[in-house]
Amino acid sequence: MRSMLKCLLAGAGLTLITSILWPNGAFAHGEKALEPFVRMRTVQFYDVALSKTNLAVNEEIVMTGKFHVAEDWPRGVPKPDLTYLNVSAPGPVMVRTERYINGQSSVSSFALKLGGDYEFKVVLKGRMPGRFHIHPFFNLHDAGPVMGPGAWIEISGQPSAFVNEVKTLDGSVIDMETYGLANGVGWHLLWIVMGSAWLLWWVRRPLFLPRFKMVRDGRAAELISPLDIKIGFGILFCVPAVVLSANLITDHRYPHAIPLQAALDQIDPLPQIVNAGPVSVRVQRTEFNIPNRAVTLFALVHNGSDQPVRVTEFGTANLRFLSPKTDGAAKEVTDRGDADVGKGSLTLDSYDPLGPGESRSIRITAADALWQTERLDGLVRDADSRIGGLLFFEDGTGARHIASVSSPVIPKFN
């Protein structure tokens, strides 16, 4: 009985350890862990789309989208003077073959301008089969990544079928999957062998207490023998000699080489899109009802166009809250079943369109469980409790107007 109990306990312990240590698939990329005010008031993505979501190994997809750099940039986040746009994926499941910012080819980092509008295009090539969740994201220097909206993709085929060949300056074609692999493994083995030999040379002797006693007794000089000194000088000479010789050989073998690029691309923003239309918004007060998971904006909206306009959407931190009156392109997005879209979750005190030249105070409420599931309800605990986002309007002709809004948040608990 006792032996059976021991076996059961051992089995339970082994199961627990295995469940902890066994690697599981990642279904997100840590975007929920970032402070809400950073996600809301830095880079505001919108209109992000994929050319297709099902592809085979070696096929390409195109990710496109736009983003607005918030004017109300948080004081606690370094200014975006050095940024890099990339695509987040669970490992090397795709390769990026092209990237364009505002129609300009870009391979390096670049600076963003506060209040600027940009569009991007990234070409991706399928590498490994499976179902993966991918995001566009910005790496902000000294601040970290800011994720854009994610999407699921399906890659079919066999990993062995993947081809990643490029033509070099001398006209030869190389396989990027295997090129230089043997050379890299060889250098790693060389340094592992040398480091291990040097380590074993010292640890073969008595350690810790015997040496401590010798140092305490004033015999520290006996710990290092003349042979130790000779070997140390030999390594001091051989290692630089091997590195410099290998460098000379490499320069001779590959005379035409382009180093890794460290330049800063100079990319100007697009002509103003957000806050550039005839519709202007001034947020007078914002309330966050925590129990009801609802954010209410009290906004003064002025329609300076010659068409009636109405509120269709509020977007923040990659979440989209849509009015029940929303149709057209926005409705097509909701029909895909995106998890970050709350259809009909944006309510107004009046759905009557604003007439040409009219100014009106509107109460806009975005109520959805997304505030909690995406951990944005922690905004009231931030040192910078301000909300930011994009408010979308549509006029009678179907034209869209976008306003970037921000405001301090007043928490409500009843």
N, C-alpha and C positions, 0 to 999 in steps of 0.2 A: 504493500500500500504506500509506504513511504517512498519507495523508488518510483512508483507511478506518479506520485505527487511531484517529485523532483523533475520527472520528465515533462509533466504538464507545465510546470513553472518555467523550465528551460525553453520549451516550445513557445510559450507566450512571450517570454523575453526576446527570443529570436525573431518572432513575428513583429514585435514592437520596434526592434532595432532596424529590421528590414524595411518596415513601412516608413521609418524616419529617413533612412539613408538611401532608399531606392529612388532614383531620379524619376520625376513625373513630368509630363508635358506642361509647358507654360501656356496659359490661355490669355495672358495680358502681359504688358511690358512695364508695369510699375507706374502707369500714369495716375492711378488713384492715390499713390503715396505722395505726390507732389502737392504742395500747399495750394488750396483753392485760388487764392488771389494771384498766384503765378500763372495758373492755368487759364484764368479769366482775363488777365490784364497785360499779357505780353504779346504773343503771336496768336492772332485770331483767324483760324482756318475756316474756309467755306468753299462750297462748290467742288469738293474733292471727289474724284471719280476715277474708276478703272475702266480701261477699254474693254476688258472682259474679266471674268472671274474663274474661268475654266481654261486651262491650257495644258500642253504637253511639255515634257522636257525638251529644251532647246527653243521653244516658242517664246515670243516676246509679248509683254503687255505694257501698256502706257498708263502711268499714273499722272493725272493732271489735277490742278486745283489753284485756288487763290488764297491769299492771306493778307490781313491788315495788321500793321504794327500799331498797337494801341498808343494813343497819345498820353493816356494816364498810366504811364509805365511805373510799376511799383518802385518806391525808393530803395527797398531792400534788395533789389535785383540789379546787378551791373548792367549798364546800358549795352545794347546789342551792337557794339563796335566790331565784334569778331564772332561770326556765326557760321554754321555749316548745316546745310539741308541734306538729310539722308533718309533712308527707309529702314524702319525697324522690323525685323523678322526673327523668328525663333531659330537662329543659327544661319549657316550659309546655304539656305534653300534656294536663293536666287542670286544672280549677279547683276549689278547695275552697269549698263553699257553706255548710257547717255544721260546727261542732266542739263536742263535749260532753265534759266531764271529770266523772266521777262523776254523770252525769245533769244537770249544770249547764252551760248554754250559756256558752262561753268564747271570747273573741276576743283576749284580751291574754295577757301573760306571767303566770306564777303561781309560787309557791314550793312546793317539795316537802319533805316531812318525812321524815327518816331513819326507816326501818322502816315507812313508810306503804304502804298498798295503794290502788291506783287502777284505774279502768277508763275507757276512752275510746271515743268514737265520732266518726268523721270521715266526712262525706258529700262525695263527689267526683263531678265531672261531666266526661264525656269531651269533649275539645276537638280533638285531632288523631289521625287514624287511625295505627295501627302496633302493634307489639309492644313493651311497655315493662316495665321492672323497677322496682317501687316499694317503698318502705320507710316505716314510721312512724319518726320519729326525734325526739330531744330536743336542742334547742340549750341547752347549759349555759353560763351567763354566765362568761366568763373561762376556759372549759375547752373549748368547741367542741361538735360534734355527737356524740351517741351513737345509733347506728342500732339499729332493731328488725329483726325478721325480714322478709325481702323476699319478693315474689311477682310472677310474670309475669301481665300482663293483655294482652288483645287488644282494640283499639278499631277498629271498622269504620266505613265511611262516607266522606263527603267533608269536607275542612276548611271549605269554603265554607258548609256547612250549619250550622255552629256558631252558636248564638244565646246571647248573654249580656246580657240586658236587665234593668234594674232600674228601679224606680219611685222618684223623688226625693221630697223633702219637699213640693214644690209640686204633686205629682201627675203630672208629666210622666214619660215613659218614655224612657230613653236606652240606647244600645248601648255597653256597656263596652269593646268591641273597637275602636271608632273614636272614642269621645267624647274631645274635647280633643286629638286627634292633630294636626290642622292648627295649632292654637294652640301646641302644643309644638314642632312643626317650625319654625314661624315664629320663636319665641323663640331656638331654637338657631341658625337662620340669621342672625338679627340679631347675636348675640354673635360668631358666626364671622366675619361680615363686618367688624364693628368691630375685633375682635382682629387679623384678617389685615391690615386697612388700617393699623392702628397699627404692626404688625410690619414691613410693607413700607415704611412711612415711614422707618424707621430703617435697614433693611438695604439700601436703595437706594444708600446711601453706601459708600465704601470701608470695609472691616471689618478688624478684628484688627491687622495690622501697621501700617497707616497711623495708626490711632488710638493704638496703643501708642507709636509714635514721637512723636506730638503730646503725649501725656501725659508721656513721658520728657523732652521739650524744654520742659515747663512751659506748654504751650498747651492744657491741658484745657478751659479756658473756651470755646475756639473750637468745641468739639464740639457745643455746644448753642446754637442760634441763637434770636433773639427769636421767630421763627415757631414753633419747637419749643415754647417756653414757652407761647405763646398756645394752641396746639392742646392741650397738656397740661391747661391750665386749662379749656379747653372740654370736654374729656372728663370732667374731674373734676366739672364742673357737670352735664353732660348725662346721664351714666349714673345718678346718684342720682335726677335728675328723672324719667327714663323709668321707673325701677323704682317710685318712689313714686306716680307718676301711674297706672301700670298697676295697682298695688295698690288705689288708690282706686276705679278703674273696676270692678275685680273685686268689691270689697265692695259697690258700688252695684248691680251686675248680679246678684250672687248673695247676697242678704242673709241667707238661711237656709243656713248651711253647718256641717257637723260636722267638727271638726279630727281629725287622726289621733290615735287613742287611745294614751295612754302609762300607763294605770293598771295596777296589779298585782292580778289577780283573787285573791280569798280563797277557796280551795277546801280543805275539810277532807278527810282520807283517809277511805276506807271503814272500816266496822268491820273489825277485824283479820282477815285471811284467812290470810296466811303466818305461821307460828310461833304460830298461835292454837288449833290442834287438840290432840287428846289425844296425838299422836305427837310426841315430842321427839327431837332429834338433837344429839349432841356429837361433832364430828370430832376424833379423837385424833392423827392423823397423815395427811399426804397425800404420796404419792410420784408423781413424773412420770418415767416411763421413756421417755427421748427416742428411742432406736433403735426401740422397739416402739410408739411413739406411743400410750402408754397412761397414764392417770391412775388411781391407786388411792387411794380414801379408806378409812381405817380409822375406822369410826364406831361409837359406842355409841348404840343406838336403844332408846328406851323406848316401849312401846305402852300408853298409859293408857286406851284405849277398851275397850268390851266386845265388840269384834269382832276377829278376826285380821286383820293387815295385812301387806302385802308391798310391796317397792320396785318401782316400775314405770318410773321415768324420772329422769334427771339432766339438767338444762338449764343451760347457761351460754353467755354471749356469742352468743345466738341459735342455738346448736347444741342438738340434742336427742338424747340417748343413751338408747335404749329397751331394756328387758329383753326377752328372748325370750318371757317370759310375758305381755307386754303385749297387751291386746286392747281392745275397746270404742272409745271416742272416739280414743284415742291411735293405735290401729291404723288408723282411717280416715285420719288424717293421713299415716301412712307409705304408705298405698296410693296417695296422690296422687303419690308419687315426689319429694317435696321433697328438694333437694340438701343441706339442712342437717339432715337427720334420719338418724341411724345406727340402722337397725333391727337389733335383736339385738346391738348393740354394748356393752350394759351387762350385765356378768356379776357374779354374786355367789358367794361361797364356799358359800352355802347358799340355796336358793330356798324353803325351808320358811317359811311365814308366821309372823310373831311372834304368839304367843297373847295374849289379854287380860291386861294387867298384866305382861307379860314384858319384860325388858331383855336385850339381846344385843349383843355386838360383831360387826359385819358388815364384811366386806371387799368393797367395791364398786369394780369396775374398769370404766372407760369407755375402750375401746380402738378407735380408728378413725383412718383417714388424715385425717379432718377436722381433727385437732389440727395437722397440718402444713399442709394446703391452706388453712386459715383463719388460718395464721400465729400460732396460739396457743402453739406450742412455744417461741416467744421469751419466754415468761413467765419462764423461768429466768434470762434476761439482764436482766430489769427490776430497777430499784432497789427495787421493792415486789413481791417474788415471793410473792404470796399469791393463792390461787384462791378464787373465790366462785361461787355458783350456787344453783339451787333443786332440792331433792330431793323427788320426788313419791311418795306412798304411796296405796294403794287398799285399802279394807277389804272384808269379805265382802258388804256391801250395795252396793258400787260407789261409795261415797262417797270423795272424794279429800281427802288431807291433804298440805299443802305445808310444807316446812321450808327456810329460808334458811340455807345453810352457808358457812363460810369457814375458811381454814386456810393456814398457811405451806406452801410447796412444797419438798420435798426432791428434787433432781434425781438421776436414776439413768442411768448411761451404759452399763450392761451388763445 
